[in-house]
């Protein structure tokens, strides 16, 4: 997922010509502000994917959306979203080793090694 606006008004402004006219930002700004789903997505990812990290891979096996990063201190971070309606088991493989795990429908898992 790519977040174009960190903040927008309740009527989805500003947006670029030809861009999404119904996309929420991470925050909706009015007389007060509301934290939207993107706020929590950005907050979660930024806890593990710190400045200097680089994306090293992603794929989409079925309903498991994912992205992997290498951090500046050499750790690997894998963030996986189960976008499906059922629990999904999957394997994480690295350098000849493997771990099997499962995500409930709608769940996000973050794995660091």
Secondary structure, DSSP 8 states (H G I E B T S, - for coil): ---S-SEEETT--S--TTS-SS---SEEESSSEEE-HHHHHHHHHHHHS-TT-EEEE--EETTEEEEEEE-TTS-EEEEEEE-SSS-EEEEEEETTEEEEEEE-TT-EEEEE-
